[in-house]
Amino acid sequence: MRLDITRHIESVEKIIASHQIGTGQYRRWLWQDKGGTRNLDINEYGCADVANILYMIGRFPSEPVERGEWIAALQGLQDPETGLFVEATHHPIHTTAHCIAALELFEQKAKYPLKELRPYLERENLYALLDGLDWAGNPWTASHQGAGVFAALVLQGDADSRWRDWYFQWFWEEQDPETGFWRKGCVKPITQGDSFSGTDLKPSVFPFLAGSFHYLFNHEYAHMPIRFPERMIDTCLDIFYSRQWERLGRSVSFAEIDWVYCLTRAGRQCHYRFDDIRRALREFAEGYIGWLCSLDPQTDDGLNDLHTLFGSTCALAELQAALPGEIRSEKPLKLVLDRRPFI
């Protein structure tokens, strides 16, 4: 199999340019939705997502003056009173982690202390947050908090190694031994999705995969083991071949990177079903990339949402690394998660 994504990446660059307001300043959307809910001015996700995409496609800002303007733009979006970054479409913990993760690409941190998150540096408060998430009914969206608190506090330099041990011990004890997802005792088919990847009509355990993805990239960043990688592999393959998530590979969203990453990174942690993993990734990539490259970059709503464009670019980066020599681009893509956690 040989797939070429060069023209698609060129389209990605053009889309980014069309969203630019100033140096380091980007709107997330170009046009309004039917409900009139979109903020068409500078946006936290517009700015952070472009930094991430430029890093992955090898176009990251390099000149000191330009980088300084990028840093100022991102840092200027923080609330100095709470220390949070706030945007209407996500929980503030997600937005805060996402912006701090983008600043890390410039080797910078948030300008103000993360006052609202510092209580979670206490173990009982951290565990209360994790225990209190809606693991059974809303695992996908809830993971934005459970994973974001780790990324924000660690990248800001507030969390020490003892705190990280508390965090990973909780997840070691709570991984489901039957599916490999989080949280044990909660994983069963549901219809919950998110506003970007949508919701399939038939019940599925895919929302638990999507939630677990967020916790898995924290483990990968810290080089920590997961307890049941074999079961995660089995469930990922079953989701794909049984078409539990029917829009998988047919959406500009984060669902694709969620599935690909869980399969590839669980595969790194054990010697299990290597050929099956490679076969599924190859089959998925051929269908997904063909579909993605067929979209009109000037009119497609998913491609012109910089946040979902970022998600799809992440999927391409992970697929390219997992299938050596089979997905070509002018520059090899670099998955931003291999540098630091959170997308």
Long-range contacts (C-beta under 8 A, 24 or more apart in sequence): 1-282, 1-285, 1-286, 1-323, 1-326, 2-325, 2-326, 2-328, 3-285, 3-286, 3-289, 3-290, 3-326, 3-327, 3-328, 4-327, 4-328, 4-329, 5-289, 5-293, 5-316, 5-320, 5-327, 5-328, 5-329, 6-328, 6-329, 6-330, 7-293, 8-289, 8-292, 8-293, 8-316, 9-57, 9-329, 9-330, 9-333, 11-297, 11-303, 12-53, 12-57, 12-297, 12-309, 12-313, 13-57, 13-59, 14-297, 15-297, 15-303, 15-304, 15-306, 15-309, 16-50, 16-53, 16-54, 16-306, 18-304, 19-46, 19-50, 19-304, 19-306, 20-50, 22-69, 22-73, 23-66, 23-69, 23-70, 23-73, 24-51, 24-61, 24-66, 24-69, 24-70, 24-71, 24-72, 24-73, 24-74, 25-73, 26-50, 26-306, 28-305, 28-306, 28-307, 29-304, 29-305, 29-306, 30-304, 31-304, 37-88, 39-87, 39-88, 42-73, 42-77, 43-87, 43-306, 44-77, 44-85, 44-86, 44-87, 44-95, 44-98, 44-99, 45-87, 45-89, 45-90, 45-95, 45-98, 45-306, 45-307, 46-306, 46-307, 47-73, 47-74, 47-77, 47-99, 47-102, 48-74, 48-98, 48-99, 48-101, 48-102, 49-102, 49-306, 49-307, 49-309, 49-310, 50-306, 51-102, 51-105, 51-106, 52-101, 52-102, 52-105, 52-310, 52-336, 52-343, 53-306, 53-309, 53-310, 53-313, 55-105, 55-334, 55-336, 55-339, 56-313, 56-314, 56-317, 56-333, 56-334, 56-335, 56-336, 57-313, 57-329, 57-331, 57-333, 58-331, 58-332, 58-333, 58-334, 60-105, 67-106, 70-106, 71-103, 71-106, 71-108, 74-99, 74-102, 74-103, 74-106, 74-108, 75-103, 75-108, 75-110, 75-111, 78-110, 78-111, 78-112, 79-112, 80-111, 80-112, 81-115, 82-115, 82-116, 83-110, 83-112, 83-113, 83-114, 83-115, 83-116, 83-117, 84-114, 84-116, 84-117, 85-110, 89-195, 89-307, 90-144, 91-141, 91-144, 91-145, 91-148, 92-116, 93-117, 93-144, 93-145, 93-148, 93-149, 93-152, 94-144, 94-145, 94-148, 96-148, 96-152, 97-147, 97-148, 97-149, 97-151, 97-152, 97-155, 97-342, 98-148, 98-342, 98-343, 100-151, 100-152, 100-155, 100-156, 100-342, 101-151, 101-155, 101-336, 101-340, 101-341, 101-342, 101-343, 103-155, 104-155, 104-339, 104-340, 105-336, 105-339, 105-340, 109-155, 109-156, 109-157, 110-156, 114-152, 114-153, 114-156, 114-158, 117-149, 117-152, 117-153, 117-158, 118-158, 120-149, 120-153, 121-153, 121-158, 121-159, 121-163, 123-163, 123-166, 126-163, 126-166, 126-167, 126-170, 127-166, 127-170, 130-170, 135-182, 135-183, 135-186, 136-186, 136-188, 136-190, 137-190, 137-192, 138-192, 138-207, 139-181, 139-182, 139-183, 139-186, 139-192, 139-207, 139-208, 139-210, 139-211, 139-212, 140-192, 140-193, 140-194, 140-207, 140-208, 140-210, 140-211, 141-192, 141-194, 142-211, 143-210, 143-211, 143-212, 143-213, 143-214, 143-215, 144-214, 146-214, 146-215, 147-214, 147-215, 147-217, 147-218, 147-341, 147-342, 148-214, 148-342, 150-218, 150-341, 151-218, 151-340, 151-341, 151-342, 152-342, 154-221, 154-341, 155-340, 155-341, 155-342, 164-222, 167-218, 168-219, 168-222, 168-224, 171-215, 171-219, 171-226, 172-226, 172-227, 175-226, 175-227, 175-228, 176-228, 176-231, 177-227, 177-228, 177-231, 178-231, 179-205, 179-208, 179-231, 179-232, 179-235, 180-212, 180-226, 180-228, 180-229, 180-230, 180-231, 180-232, 180-233, 180-234, 180-235, 180-266, 181-205, 181-208, 181-209, 181-211, 181-212, 181-232, 181-235, 182-208, 182-211, 182-212, 182-215, 189-244, 194-254, 196-253, 196-254, 196-305, 196-307, 196-308, 196-311, 197-247, 197-251, 197-253, 197-254, 197-255, 197-258, 198-247, 198-251, 198-253, 200-244, 200-245, 200-246, 200-247, 202-244, 202-246, 204-239, 204-244, 204-245, 205-235, 205-239, 205-244, 206-239, 206-244, 206-245, 206-248, 206-255, 206-259, 209-235, 209-236, 209-239, 209-258, 209-259, 209-262, 210-254, 210-255, 210-258, 212-262, 213-257, 213-258, 213-261, 213-262, 214-342, 216-261, 216-262, 216-265, 216-266, 217-261, 217-265, 217-337, 217-341, 217-342, 217-343, 218-341, 220-265, 220-337, 220-341, 221-337, 221-340, 221-341, 225-269, 226-266, 226-269, 229-266, 229-267, 229-269, 229-270, 229-272, 230-266, 230-270, 230-272, 230-273, 232-262, 232-263, 232-266, 233-263, 233-266, 233-267, 233-270, 233-272, 233-273, 233-276, 233-277, 234-273, 236-262, 236-263, 236-266, 236-280, 237-263, 237-273, 237-276, 237-277, 237-280, 240-280, 240-284, 241-280, 248-284, 249-284, 249-287, 249-288, 249-291, 250-288, 250-291, 251-302, 252-292, 252-295, 252-300, 252-302, 252-303, 252-305, 252-308, 252-309, 252-311, 252-312, 253-302, 253-308, 253-311, 253-312, 254-308, 254-311, 254-314, 254-343, 255-311, 256-288, 256-311, 256-312, 256-315, 257-311, 257-312, 257-314, 257-315, 257-318, 257-343, 259-284, 260-284, 260-315, 260-318, 260-319, 260-322, 261-314, 261-318, 261-337, 264-318, 264-321, 264-322, 278-322, 278-323, 281-319, 281-322, 281-323, 282-323, 282-326, 284-319, 285-319, 285-323, 285-326, 285-327, 288-315, 288-319, 289-316, 289-319, 289-327, 292-316, 310-343, 311-343, 314-343
